[in-house]
Amino acid sequence: MAFYKSKLGQRILLLFGGQINGADMDDLGEVSNELIAVDVDNLKWWVVDVAGGPVTARLESRLVIVGDQFFIFGGKTYVDGQFQPTESYSVATLRNHQWTWDAHDVPYPAHVPVLGSACDAVVIREGDTTKILLSVGWHNIDPNTSASMPELLPRNMVLFDIGLRTFTPQIGDGEGFPGTVTRYNIYELPGALQPDASAVICTFFHGPHAKPPELYVYSLPPQAGCRALGLRKHIAATKTNIRAVCCGGVENLSAGMEERQVGHFH
């Protein structure tokens, strides 16, 4: 899901793919390749016609909008009775009020690490260049085991150049990085707050090793590194169970939701 504001001022949420449930609880249903638009002002939604032929249906992919283009990364699709990670990307461009696919399910190059499903993606402003930072999601080490948890280290992060459409793996020793987490969210850090090309990472730890979330600032080279903001102890002091975080612009960096107020978040 991503926010798009048209040149006419129309505010739209775009959603791609997802799972269409079957009639029965045990029925996995179908995986969609439709693009859905939601008018957040008039509370209307519709299926967007994207010219240029269909792309692979997938769920848990990441949609990123840059200007008049949107990019679909990763996710998973349903093949031969089971879900398989989709290690590819697609690109569409808006021309004359019509979205058109420019790239169809292009496989990631061999040097890109396996990102798995539910990978994350965020726009990074690097001077006059706009790139997309991709980070690892969930993937199966063995088909007979459950999905492994994301390991947030430099070797599992890649920069995608939207102009050249090239992938550059990140380097570093991992000092200061979160490491293995249950789940996480990553957001663009506005330049007004951080002049370097940076992103904010919010991590969650559930299960037997549960602990409050923490925020990290990840900076790209030449100021490469990752540092915790030290908010975990302050969150712990509130005795709330924060299960979701959203980024709300320059002045409101993040906002949490308490489990006791809004129920269990997945």
Residue pairs with C-beta under 8 A, 6 or more apart in sequence:
1 13
1 14
1 15
1 63
2 13
2 14
2 63
2 64
2 65
2 70
3 11
3 12
3 13
3 14
3 65
4 11
4 12
4 13
4 14
4 65
4 70
5 11
5 12
6 12
10 39
10 41
11 39
11 40
11 41
12 37
12 38
12 39
12 40
13 37
13 38
13 40
14 35
14 36
14 37
14 38
14 48
14 63
14 65
14 70
15 35
15 36
15 38
15 63
16 33
16 34
16 35
16 36
16 58
16 61
16 63
16 70
16 72
17 31
17 32
17 33
17 34
17 57
17 58
17 59
17 61
17 72
17 75
18 31
18 32
18 59
19 28
19 29
19 30
19 31
19 32
19 59
20 29
20 30
20 31
20 32
21 27
21 29
22 28
22 29
22 30
28 78
30 57
30 78
31 57
31 58
31 59
31 77
31 78
32 57
32 59
33 54
33 55
33 56
33 57
33 58
34 47
34 48
35 47
35 48
35 50
35 92
35 99
36 45
36 46
36 47
36 48
37 45
37 46
37 47
37 48
38 44
38 45
39 45
48 99
49 98
49 99
50 92
50 99
50 100
50 101
51 98
51 99
51 100
51 101
52 92
52 100
52 101
52 102
52 104
53 101
53 104
55 72
55 90
55 101
55 104
55 105
56 77
56 86
56 88
56 90
56 105
57 77
57 78
58 72
58 74
58 75
58 76
58 77
58 86
59 75
59 76
59 77
59 117
60 74
60 75
60 76
60 117
60 118
60 137
61 72
61 73
61 74
61 75
61 86
61 117
62 72
62 73
62 74
62 75
62 119
62 120
62 121
62 134
63 70
63 71
63 72
64 70
64 71
64 73
64 121
64 122
64 123
64 132
65 71
66 123
66 130
66 132
66 162
68 93
68 94
68 95
69 91
69 92
69 93
69 94
69 102
69 162
70 91
70 92
70 99
71 89
71 90
71 91
71 121
71 132
71 160
71 162
72 89
72 90
72 91
73 89
73 115
73 119
73 121
73 132
73 134
73 160
74 85
74 86
74 87
74 88
74 89
74 115
74 116
74 117
74 118
74 119
74 121
74 134
74 137
75 85
75 86
75 117
75 118
76 83
76 84
76 85
76 86
76 116
76 117
77 83
77 84
77 86
78 84
82 143
83 117
85 114
85 115
85 116
85 117
85 139
85 140
86 105
86 117
87 107
87 108
87 112
87 114
87 115
88 105
88 106
88 107
88 108
89 103
89 105
89 106
89 108
89 160
90 101
90 103
90 104
90 105
90 106
91 101
91 102
91 103
91 165
92 99
92 100
92 101
92 102
93 99
93 100
93 102
94 100
103 165
106 165
108 115
108 167
109 167
111 167
111 169
112 158
112 167
112 169
113 136
113 155
113 156
113 158
113 169
114 136
114 139
115 134
115 135
115 136
115 137
115 139
115 156
115 158
116 136
116 137
116 138
116 139
116 140
116 147
116 150
117 137
117 138
117 139
117 147
118 137
118 138
119 134
119 135
119 136
119 137
120 134
120 135
120 137
120 184
120 185
120 186
121 132
121 133
121 134
121 135
121 160
121 186
122 132
122 133
122 186
122 187
122 188
122 199
123 130
123 131
123 132
123 133
123 188
124 130
124 131
124 132
124 133
124 159
124 188
124 197
124 198
124 199
124 220
125 188
125 191
125 197
126 197
126 220
127 197
129 161
129 163
130 162
131 159
131 160
131 161
131 162
131 197
132 159
132 160
132 162
133 157
133 158
133 159
133 160
133 186
133 199
133 220
134 157
134 158
134 159
134 160
134 167
135 150
135 152
135 156
135 157
135 158
135 184
135 186
136 150
136 151
136 152
136 156
136 157
137 150
138 147
138 148
138 149
138 150
139 147
139 148
140 146
140 147
140 148
141 148
149 180
149 181
149 182
149 183
150 156
150 180
150 181
150 183
150 184
151 179
151 180
151 181
152 177
152 178
152 179
152 180
152 181
152 184
152 201
152 203
153 172
153 174
153 177
153 179
154 170
154 171
154 172
154 173
154 174
154 177
155 169
155 170
155 171
155 174
157 169
157 170
157 218
158 167
158 168
158 169
158 170
159 167
159 168
159 170
159 220
160 166
160 167
161 167
161 168
170 220
170 224
171 224
172 224
172 225
175 225
175 226
176 216
176 225
176 226
176 227
176 228
177 216
177 218
177 226
178 184
178 201
178 203
178 214
178 216
178 226
181 203
181 204
181 205
182 204
182 205
182 206
182 207
183 203
183 204
183 206
184 201
184 202
184 203
184 204
185 201
185 202
185 245
185 246
185 247
186 199
186 200
186 201
186 202
186 218
187 199
187 200
187 202
187 247
187 254
188 199
188 200
188 247
189 198
189 199
189 200
189 217
190 249
190 250
192 250
193 250
193 253
194 217
194 219
196 219
196 220
196 223
197 219
197 220
198 217
198 218
198 219
198 220
199 217
199 218
200 215
200 216
200 217
200 218
200 247
200 253
200 254
201 215
201 216
201 217
201 218
201 226
202 213
202 214
202 215
202 216
202 245
202 254
203 213
203 214
203 216
204 213
204 243
205 211
205 213
211 232
211 236
212 232
212 233
212 235
212 236
212 242
213 231
213 232
213 235
213 242
213 245
213 256
214 228
214 229
214 230
214 231
214 232
215 228
215 229
215 231
215 254
216 226
216 227
216 228
216 229
217 226
217 227
217 229
218 225
218 226
219 225
219 226
235 242
235 256
240 256
240 258
240 259
240 260
241 258
241 259
241 260
242 256
242 257
242 258
242 259
243 257
243 258
243 259
243 264
243 265
244 256
244 257
244 262
244 265
245 254
245 255
245 256
245 257
246 254
246 255
247 253
247 254
248 254
248 255
257 265
259 265
